[in-house]
């Protein structure tokens, strides 16, 4: 495992700040009339961190998301750190694993599938912990997974694709981004 570079720390800090901003302003929580109470887009910075900088940065940003979720909890389910924090550690890691496995085939496909799987990682692991901790029944968890998880995965994929492709400037014939270290301008 490599050490964290200054770049890793800066990107983790910026994406962590975005996650905190989404949590504090409540812009990252979309109220929905389901058992979950809120749909979220707060997982997107963790996915972007995993894709752009690897699993450690994804894990750090996921931890910031989880802690923010815990501190801003409005329902008992997310006042439990095993539900609010632990599952969020794996969002960026899962996204990175998928991205790393697919990027040689197609950058677009790798980013899209990594975003979709990263979002589902959040949803599935939170719901599994909620069931294991007796906050939800398996039936309610399935309902929440379908009503919240699928729309969140679609939105997460679209937003992540837009941000990562713009950041990497994928599809441009020249002048790759200096931030992504692809090619110097």
DOMAR-701039 format. One record per residue: residue in three letters; x, y, z of N, C-alpha, C in turn. Coordinates in steps of 0.1 Angstrom, whole numbers. Each point is the difference from the previous one (the first is absolute). Example, Ala and Ser with C-alpha at 12.3 -4.5 7.8 and 13.67 -1.06 7.14 Angstrom:
REM residues 2
atom type ALA, nx 132, ny -57, nz 78, cax -9, cay 12, caz 0, cx 9, cy 12, cz 0
atom type SER, nx -4, ny 11, nz -7, cax 9, cay 11, caz 0, cx -8, cy 11, cz 8
***
This chain:
REM residues 185
atom type UNK, nx 8, ny -12, nz 0, cax -8, cay 12, caz 0, cx 9, cy 12, cz 0
atom type UNK, nx -3, ny 10, nz -9, cax 7, cay 12, caz -1, cx -4, cy 10, cz 11
atom type UNK, nx 9, ny 9, nz 3, cax -3, cay 11, caz 9, cx -9, cy 10, cz -7
atom type UNK, nx -8, ny 7, nz 8, cax -8, cay 11, caz -5, cx 9, cy 11, cz -5
atom type UNK, nx -3, ny 5, nz -12, cax 8, cay 11, caz -5, cx -8, cy 13, cz 4
atom type UNK, nx 7, ny 11, nz -2, cax -6, cay 13, caz 2, cx -13, cy 2, cz -8
atom type UNK, nx 1, ny -5, nz -12, cax -12, cay 0, caz -9, cx -11, cy -8, cz 5
atom type UNK, nx 3, ny -12, nz 6, cax -11, cay -8, caz 6, cx -6, cy 7, cz 11
atom type UNK, nx 8, ny 6, nz 9, cax -6, cay 7, caz 12, cx -8, cy 12, cz -5
atom type UNK, nx 5, ny 8, nz -10, cax -8, cay 11, caz -4, cx -13, cy -4, cz -6
atom type UNK, nx 0, ny -10, nz -9, cax -12, cay -5, caz -6, cx -10, cy -5, cz 10
atom type UNK, nx 5, ny -8, nz 10, cax -8, cay -5, caz 11, cx -6, cy 11, cz 8
atom type UNK, nx 8, ny 11, nz 2, cax -5, cay 11, caz 7, cx -11, cy 8, cz -7
atom type UNK, nx 2, ny 2, nz -13, cax -10, cay 7, caz -8, cx -13, cy -8, cz -1
atom type UNK, nx 1, ny -13, nz -3, cax -12, cay -8, caz -1, cx -6, cy -2, cz 14
atom type UNK, nx 8, ny -1, nz 10, cax -6, cay -1, caz 14, cx -7, cy 13, cz 3
atom type UNK, nx 5, ny 11, nz -4, cax -7, cay 13, caz 2, cx -13, cy 1, cz -7
atom type UNK, nx 0, ny -6, nz -13, cax -13, cay 0, caz -7, cx -10, cy -9, cz 7
atom type UNK, nx 5, ny -12, nz 5, cax -9, cay -9, caz 8, cx -6, cy 7, cz 13
atom type UNK, nx 9, ny 8, nz 7, cax -4, cay 7, caz 11, cx -10, cy 11, cz -3
atom type UNK, nx 2, ny 7, nz -11, cax -9, cay 11, caz -5, cx -13, cy -6, cz -3
atom type UNK, nx 0, ny -12, nz -7, cax -13, cay -6, caz -3, cx -8, cy -4, cz 12
atom type UNK, nx 8, ny -5, nz 10, cax -7, cay -4, caz 13, cx -5, cy 12, cz 8
atom type UNK, nx 9, ny 10, nz 2, cax -4, cay 11, caz 9, cx -11, cy 8, cz -6
atom type UNK, nx 0, ny 2, nz -13, cax -11, cay 8, caz -6, cx -12, cy -9, cz -3
atom type UNK, nx 1, ny -12, nz 2, cax -10, cay -10, caz -3, cx -3, cy -1, cz -15
atom type UNK, nx 8, ny 6, nz -9, cax -1, cay -2, caz -14, cx 3, cy -14, cz -4
atom type UNK, nx 7, ny -8, nz 7, cax 4, cay -13, caz -3, cx -11, cy -10, cz 4
atom type UNK, nx -11, ny 4, nz 7, cax -11, cay -9, caz 4, cx -12, cy 5, cz -7
atom type UNK, nx -6, ny -9, nz -8, cax -13, cay 3, caz -7, cx -11, cy -7, cz 8
atom type UNK, nx -9, ny 8, nz 6, cax -11, cay -6, caz 8, cx -9, cy -9, cz -10
atom type UNK, nx -3, ny -12, nz 5, cax -9, cay -9, caz -8, cx -9, cy -7, cz 10
atom type UNK, nx -12, ny -2, nz -4, cax -10, cay -7, caz 9, cx 2, cy -15, cz 1
atom type UNK, nx 12, ny -4, nz 4, cax 3, cay -15, caz 1, cx 5, cy -2, cz 14
atom type UNK, nx 2, ny -13, nz 4, cax 6, cay -3, caz 13, cx 13, cy 6, cz 2
atom type UNK, nx 8, ny 3, nz -10, cax 13, cay 5, caz 1, cx -1, cy 15, cz 4
atom type UNK, nx -10, ny 7, nz -4, cax -2, cay 14, caz 4, cx 7, cy 9, cz -10
atom type UNK, nx 12, ny -3, nz -5, cax 7, cay 8, caz -9, cx 7, cy -8, cz -11
atom type UNK, nx 0, ny 5, nz -12, cax 9, cay -6, caz -10, cx 13, cy 9, cz 1
atom type UNK, nx 11, ny -5, nz -4, cax 12, cay 8, caz 1, cx 9, cy 1, cz -12
atom type UNK, nx 6, ny 11, nz -2, cax 11, cay 1, caz -11, cx 13, cy 2, cz 7
atom type UNK, nx 1, ny -1, nz 13, cax 12, cay 2, caz 8, cx 11, cy -11, cz -3
atom type UNK, nx -4, ny -11, nz -6, cax 9, cay -11, caz -3, cx 9, cy 4, cz -12
atom type UNK, nx -4, ny 9, nz -8, cax 6, cay 3, caz -13, cx 15, cy 5, cz 2
atom type UNK, nx 3, ny 9, nz 10, cax 14, cay 3, caz 2, cx 9, cy -12, cz 3
atom type UNK, nx -5, ny -9, nz 8, cax 8, cay -12, caz 3, cx 2, cy -9, cz -12
atom type UNK, nx -9, ny -1, nz -9, cax 1, cay -7, caz -13, cx 11, cy 7, cz -8
atom type UNK, nx -1, ny 13, nz -1, cax 9, cay 8, caz -9, cx 14, cy -1, cz 6
atom type UNK, nx 1, ny 0, nz 13, cax 13, cay -1, caz 7, cx 7, cy -14, cz -3
atom type UNK, nx -9, ny -11, nz 0, cax 5, cay -13, caz -3, cx 5, cy -1, cz -14
atom type UNK, nx -8, ny 5, nz -9, cax 3, cay -1, caz -14, cx 13, cy 8, cz -4
atom type UNK, nx 0, ny 12, nz 5, cax 11, cay 9, caz -3, cx 13, cy -2, cz 7
atom type UNK, nx 0, ny -4, nz 12, cax 12, cay -1, caz 8, cx 2, cy -14, cz 7
atom type UNK, nx -9, ny -9, nz -1, cax 2, cay -13, caz 6, cx -8, cy -3, cz 12
atom type UNK, nx 2, ny -12, nz 6, cax -9, cay -5, caz 11, cx 2, cy 8, cz 13
atom type UNK, nx 12, ny 5, nz 3, cax 3, cay 7, caz 12, cx -8, cy 13, cz 1
atom type UNK, nx 1, ny 8, nz -11, cax -7, cay 12, caz -1, cx -15, cy -2, cz 0
atom type UNK, nx -5, ny -10, nz -7, cax -14, cay -4, caz 0, cx -4, cy -3, cz 14
atom type UNK, nx 8, ny -8, nz 7, cax -3, cay -4, caz 14, cx -1, cy 13, cz 9
atom type UNK, nx 9, ny 9, nz -1, cax 1, cay 12, caz 8, cx -13, cy 8, cz -2
atom type UNK, nx -3, ny 3, nz -13, cax -12, cay 8, caz -3, cx -13, cy -8, cz 4
atom type UNK, nx 0, ny -13, nz -1, cax -11, cay -8, caz 5, cx -2, cy 2, cz 15
atom type UNK, nx 11, ny 0, nz 7, cax 0, cay 2, caz 15, cx -6, cy 14, cz 3
atom type UNK, nx 4, ny 10, nz -7, cax -5, cay 13, caz 2, cx -15, cy 0, cz -2
atom type UNK, nx -5, ny -6, nz -11, cax -14, cay -1, caz -3, cx -7, cy -7, cz 11
atom type UNK, nx 5, ny -12, nz 5, cax -6, cay -7, caz 11, cx -1, cy 8, cz 13
atom type UNK, nx 11, ny 7, nz 3, cax 0, cay 8, caz 12, cx -11, cy 11, cz -1
atom type UNK, nx 0, ny 6, nz -11, cax -10, cay 11, caz -2, cx -14, cy -6, cz 1
atom type UNK, nx -2, ny -11, nz -6, cax -14, cay -7, caz 1, cx -3, cy -2, cz 14
atom type UNK, nx 9, ny -5, nz 8, cax -2, cay -3, caz 14, cx -3, cy 12, cz 8
atom type UNK, nx 8, ny 11, nz -2, cax -2, cay 12, caz 7, cx -13, cy 8, cz -3
atom type UNK, nx -4, ny -2, nz -13, cax -12, cay 7, caz -4, cx -13, cy -9, cz 0
atom type UNK, nx 1, ny -12, nz 6, cax -11, cay -9, caz 0, cx -13, cy 5, cz 5
atom type UNK, nx -10, ny -3, nz -7, cax -14, cay 5, caz 4, cx -9, cy -13, cz 3
atom type UNK, nx 5, ny -11, nz -3, cax -7, cay -13, caz 3, cx 10, cy -9, cz 9
atom type UNK, nx -6, ny -8, nz 9, cax 8, cay -9, caz 8, cx 10, cy -9, cz -8
atom type UNK, nx -4, ny -4, nz -11, cax 8, cay -9, caz -8, cx 14, cy 6, cz -3
atom type UNK, nx 1, ny 13, nz -2, cax 13, cay 6, caz -3, cx 7, cy 6, cz 12
atom type UNK, nx -6, ny -2, nz 12, cax 6, cay 4, caz 12, cx 9, cy -11, cz 5
atom type UNK, nx 0, ny -11, nz -7, cax 9, cay -12, caz 3, cx 12, cy 1, cz -9
atom type UNK, nx 12, ny 1, nz 6, cax 12, cay 1, caz -9, cx 2, cy -12, cz -8
atom type UNK, nx -4, ny -12, nz 4, cax 1, cay -12, caz -8, cx -8, cy 0, cz -13
atom type UNK, nx -10, ny 8, nz 0, cax -9, cay 2, caz -12, cx 4, cy 13, cz -7
atom type UNK, nx 3, ny 10, nz 7, cax 3, cay 13, caz -7, cx 14, cy 1, cz -5
atom type UNK, nx 10, ny -6, nz 7, cax 14, cay 2, caz -4, cx 6, cy -12, cz -7
atom type UNK, nx -1, ny -11, nz 7, cax 8, cay -12, caz -5, cx -3, cy -4, cz -15
atom type UNK, nx -13, ny 0, nz -5, cax -2, cay -4, caz -14, cx 6, cy 11, cz -10
atom type UNK, nx 1, ny 12, nz 5, cax 4, cay 11, caz -9, cx 15, cy -1, cz -3
atom type UNK, nx 8, ny -7, nz 8, cax 14, cay -2, caz -2, cx 3, cy -8, cz -13
atom type UNK, nx -10, ny -7, nz -4, cax 3, cay -9, caz -12, cx -5, cy 5, cz -13
atom type UNK, nx -6, ny 12, nz 0, cax -5, cay 6, caz -13, cx 11, cy 2, cz -10
atom type UNK, nx 10, ny 8, nz 4, cax 11, cay 4, caz -9, cx 9, cy -12, cz -3
atom type UNK, nx 1, ny -9, nz 10, cax 8, cay -12, caz -3, cx -6, cy -9, cz -10
atom type UNK, nx -13, ny -2, nz 1, cax -7, cay -8, caz -10, cx 0, cy 7, cz -14
atom type UNK, nx -2, ny 13, nz 0, cax 1, cay 7, caz -13, cx 13, cy -1, cz -6
atom type UNK, nx 11, ny 1, nz 8, cax 14, cay -1, caz -6, cx 2, cy -14, cz -5
atom type UNK, nx -4, ny -10, nz 7, cax 2, cay -14, caz -5, cx -7, cy -2, cz -13
atom type UNK, nx -12, ny 4, nz -2, cax -7, cay -1, caz -13, cx 7, cy 8, cz -10
atom type UNK, nx 3, ny 12, nz 3, cax 7, cay 9, caz -10, cx 13, cy -6, cz -4
atom type UNK, nx 8, ny -4, nz 9, cax 13, cay -6, caz -3, cx -1, cy -12, cz -9
atom type UNK, nx -11, ny -8, nz 2, cax -2, cay -12, caz -7, cx -5, cy 2, cz -15
atom type UNK, nx -6, ny 11, nz -2, cax -7, cay 3, caz -13, cx 7, cy 11, cz -8
atom type UNK, nx 9, ny 8, nz 6, cax 5, cay 12, caz -8, cx 7, cy -3, cz -12
atom type UNK, nx 6, ny -12, nz -1, cax 8, cay -4, caz -13, cx -10, cy -3, cz -11
atom type UNK, nx -12, ny -4, nz 3, cax -10, cay -3, caz -10, cx -6, cy 13, cz -6
atom type UNK, nx -5, ny 9, nz 9, cax -6, cay 13, caz -4, cx 0, cy 9, cz 13
atom type UNK, nx 5, ny 12, nz -2, cax 0, cay 9, caz 11, cx -15, cy 4, cz 4
atom type UNK, nx -8, ny 2, nz -10, cax -14, cay 4, caz 2, cx -7, cy -12, cz 8
atom type UNK, nx 1, ny -12, nz -5, cax -6, cay -11, caz 7, cx 5, cy -2, cz 14
atom type UNK, nx 13, ny 1, nz 2, cax 6, cay -1, caz 13, cx -5, cy 10, cz 10
atom type UNK, nx -1, ny 13, nz -4, cax -5, cay 10, caz 9, cx -15, cy -3, cz 3
atom type UNK, nx -8, ny -3, nz -11, cax -14, cay -2, caz 2, cx -3, cy -12, cz 9
atom type UNK, nx 6, ny -11, nz -2, cax -2, cay -12, caz 8, cx 5, cy 2, cz 14
atom type UNK, nx 11, ny 7, nz 2, cax 6, cay 3, caz 13, cx -10, cy 8, cz 8
atom type UNK, nx -5, ny 10, nz -7, cax -10, cay 9, caz 7, cx -12, cy -7, cz 4
atom type UNK, nx -6, ny -9, nz -9, cax -12, cay -7, caz 3, cx 3, cy -10, cz 12
atom type UNK, nx 11, ny -7, nz -1, cax 3, cay -10, caz 11, cx 4, cy 7, cz 13
atom type UNK, nx 7, ny 12, nz -1, cax 2, cay 7, caz 12, cx -12, cy 5, cz 8
atom type UNK, nx -10, ny 4, nz -8, cax -13, cay 4, caz 6, cx -7, cy -12, cz 6
atom type UNK, nx 0, ny -11, nz -8, cax -7, cay -12, caz 6, cx 7, cy -5, cz 12
atom type UNK, nx 13, ny 1, nz 1, cax 8, cay -4, caz 12, cx -5, cy 8, cz 12
atom type UNK, nx -2, ny 13, nz -2, cax -6, cay 8, caz 11, cx -13, cy -5, cz 4
atom type UNK, nx -9, ny -2, nz -10, cax -14, cay -4, caz 3, cx -1, cy -14, cz 7
atom type UNK, nx 7, ny -9, nz -7, cax -1, cay -14, caz 5, cx 6, cy -2, cz 14
atom type UNK, nx 12, ny 6, nz 2, cax 7, cay -2, caz 13, cx -8, cy 7, cz 11
atom type UNK, nx -5, ny 12, nz -2, cax -8, cay 7, caz 10, cx -12, cy -8, cz 3
atom type UNK, nx -7, ny -5, nz -10, cax -12, cay -8, caz 3, cx 3, cy -13, cz 7
atom type UNK, nx 11, ny -7, nz -4, cax 4, cay -12, caz 7, cx 2, cy 3, cz 15
atom type UNK, nx 8, ny 11, nz 3, cax 2, cay 3, caz 14, cx -12, cy 4, cz 7
atom type UNK, nx -10, ny 7, nz -7, cax -12, cay 4, caz 6, cx -8, cy -13, cz 4
atom type UNK, nx 0, ny -10, nz -8, cax -7, cay -12, caz 3, cx 7, cy -7, cz 11
atom type UNK, nx 13, ny -2, nz -1, cax 8, cay -7, caz 11, cx -2, cy 7, cz 13
atom type UNK, nx -1, ny 13, nz 1, cax -2, cay 8, caz 12, cx -14, cy 2, cz 4
atom type UNK, nx -9, ny -7, nz -7, cax -15, cay 0, caz 3, cx -7, cy 13, cz -1
atom type UNK, nx 5, ny 9, nz -9, cax -7, cay 12, caz -3, cx -11, cy -2, cz -11
atom type UNK, nx 3, ny -9, nz -9, cax -9, cay -3, caz -11, cx -2, cy -15, cz -1
atom type UNK, nx -12, ny -4, nz -5, cax -2, cay -14, caz -3, cx 6, cy -2, cz -14
atom type UNK, nx 3, ny -12, nz -4, cax 5, cay -3, caz -13, cx -10, cy 5, cz -11
atom type UNK, nx -13, ny -1, nz 2, cax -10, cay 4, caz -10, cx 1, cy 15, cz -2
atom type UNK, nx 1, ny 8, nz 11, cax 1, cay 14, caz -1, cx 13, cy 4, cz -7
atom type UNK, nx 11, ny -7, nz 3, cax 13, cay 3, caz -6, cx 0, cy -2, cz -15
atom type UNK, nx -7, ny -11, nz -4, cax -1, cay -2, caz -15, cx -8, cy 11, cz -6
atom type UNK, nx -11, ny 4, nz 6, cax -8, cay 11, caz -5, cx 9, cy 13, cz -2
atom type UNK, nx 7, ny 3, nz 11, cax 9, cay 12, caz 0, cx 10, cy -1, cz -11
atom type UNK, nx 6, ny -12, nz -1, cax 11, cay -3, caz -10, cx -5, cy 3, cz -14
atom type UNK, nx -13, ny -4, nz -3, cax -5, cay 2, caz -13, cx -5, cy 14, cz -2
atom type UNK, nx -7, ny 6, nz 10, cax -5, cay 13, caz -2, cx 10, cy 11, cz 1
atom type UNK, nx 10, ny -2, nz 8, cax 11, cay 10, caz 2, cx 13, cy -3, cz -8
atom type UNK, nx 3, ny -13, nz 1, cax 13, cay -4, caz -5, cx 2, cy 1, cz -15
atom type UNK, nx -10, ny -4, nz -8, cax 1, cay 1, caz -14, cx 0, cy 14, cz -5
atom type UNK, nx -9, ny 9, nz 4, cax 1, cay 14, caz -4, cx 13, cy 6, cz 4
atom type UNK, nx 5, ny -3, nz 12, cax 13, cay 6, caz 5, cx 11, cy -5, cz -9
atom type UNK, nx 0, ny -13, nz -4, cax 10, cay -5, caz -9, cx 0, cy 7, cz -13
atom type UNK, nx -11, ny 2, nz -6, cax -1, cay 7, caz -13, cx 5, cy 14, cz 1
atom type UNK, nx -5, ny 8, nz 11, cax 5, cay 14, caz 1, cx 15, cy 0, cz 3
atom type UNK, nx 5, ny -9, nz 9, cax 14, cay -1, caz 3, cx 8, cy -3, cz -12
atom type UNK, nx -4, ny -8, nz -9, cax 7, cay -4, caz -12, cx 1, cy 13, cz -9
atom type UNK, nx -11, ny 6, nz -2, cax 0, cay 12, caz -9, cx 9, cy 11, cz 5
atom type UNK, nx -2, ny 3, nz 13, cax 9, cay 11, caz 6, cx 14, cy -4, cz 0
atom type UNK, nx 3, ny -12, nz 4, cax 14, cay -4, caz 0, cx 6, cy 0, cz -14
atom type UNK, nx -7, ny -5, nz -10, cax 5, cay 0, caz -14, cx 3, cy 15, cz -4
atom type UNK, nx -9, ny 9, nz 3, cax 2, cay 14, caz -4, cx 13, cy 6, cz 7
atom type UNK, nx 1, ny -3, nz 13, cax 11, cay 6, caz 7, cx 14, cy -6, cz -4
atom type UNK, nx 0, ny -13, nz 0, cax 13, cay -7, caz -3, cx 4, cy 2, cz -14
atom type UNK, nx -9, ny -1, nz -10, cax 3, cay 2, caz -14, cx 5, cy 15, cz -2
atom type UNK, nx -6, ny 9, nz 6, cax 4, cay 14, caz -1, cx 14, cy 2, cz 7
atom type UNK, nx 2, ny -6, nz 11, cax 12, cay 1, caz 7, cx 12, cy -6, cz -8
atom type UNK, nx -3, ny -11, nz -6, cax 10, cay -7, caz -8, cx 0, cy 5, cz -14
atom type UNK, nx -10, ny 7, nz -4, cax -2, cay 5, caz -13, cx 1, cy -11, cz -10
atom type UNK, nx -7, ny -11, nz 3, cax -1, cay -11, caz -9, cx -8, cy 3, cz -12
atom type UNK, nx 5, ny -4, nz -12, cax -7, cay 3, caz -12, cx 6, cy 11, cz -8
atom type UNK, nx 8, ny 8, nz 7, cax 7, cay 11, caz -7, cx 12, cy -5, cz -8
atom type UNK, nx 2, ny 5, nz -11, cax 11, cay -5, caz -8, cx 14, cy 5, cz 5
atom type UNK, nx 0, ny 11, nz 7, cax 13, cay 5, caz 5, cx -3, cy 8, cz 13
atom type UNK, nx 11, ny 4, nz 6, cax -1, cay 8, caz 12, cx -6, cy -7, cz 12
atom type UNK, nx 5, ny -12, nz 3, cax -5, cay -7, caz 12, cx 2, cy 8, cz 12
atom type UNK, nx -7, ny -2, nz 10, cax 0, cay 7, caz 13, cx 14, cy -2, cz 7
atom type UNK, nx 5, ny 11, nz 5, cax 12, cay -1, caz 8, cx -3, cy -7, cz 13
atom type UNK, nx -12, ny 2, nz 5, cax -4, cay -6, caz 13, cx 0, cy -15, cz -1
atom type UNK, nx -4, ny -6, nz -11, cax -1, cay -14, caz -1, cx 13, cy -7, cz -4
atom type UNK, nx 10, ny 8, nz -2, cax 14, cay -5, caz -4, cx 0, cy -9, cz -12
atom type UNK, nx -10, ny 2, nz -9, cax -1, cay -8, caz -12, cx 12, cy 4, cz -10
atom type UNK, nx 0, ny 12, nz -4, cax 10, cay 5, caz -9, cx 1, cy 15, cz 3
atom type UNK, nx 13, ny 5, nz 0, cax 2, cay 14, caz 2, cx -5, cy 8, cz -12
atom type UNK, nx -5, ny 12, nz 3, cax -5, cay 9, caz -10, cx 12, cy 6, cz -7
***
